[in-house]
Amino acid sequence: MKRYKISEGNFQKFWDFITGKKPAPKPIQKVIDDDPELKKIMKDYEKINSDTIVQLNRIKKENPDIYDYLKKAGFLSK
């Protein structure tokens, strides 16, 4: 039987091939960084999130009773 040498770097790929496992998918941040449409969506999401924080801080300052109600109702994290 012929013997094959496998380098340490290729061992995981070889083992996945033998066991039938698929290699791990790319991390979600890498997928977002590679896709320009997802980058745009992330930018929009960050803007919405920052606007919401500003509005909640304003409500907390001007109407603390409403802010407390939102917190008790579970709309805000404690």
C-alpha positions, 0 to 999 in steps of 0.5 A: 500500500502506498503511503502519503505524507500530509503536512500539518497545515493540510491535516484538518482538510484531510481529516474532514475529507476522510470523515465527510465533514465540511469545512467551517463556514466563513465568519459572518463578519467576513461575509459582510465585509465581502458583500457591498450590499450587506455593508450598506445594510449594516451602515443603515442598521448602525445609523438607526441604532444610534438614532434610537439611543439618542431618542431613548436618552432624550425620553429618559431625561424628559419623561422618566416615568415613560422610560421606567414603564418601557424598562419594566415592560421589557422593551429595554434591557436592564 
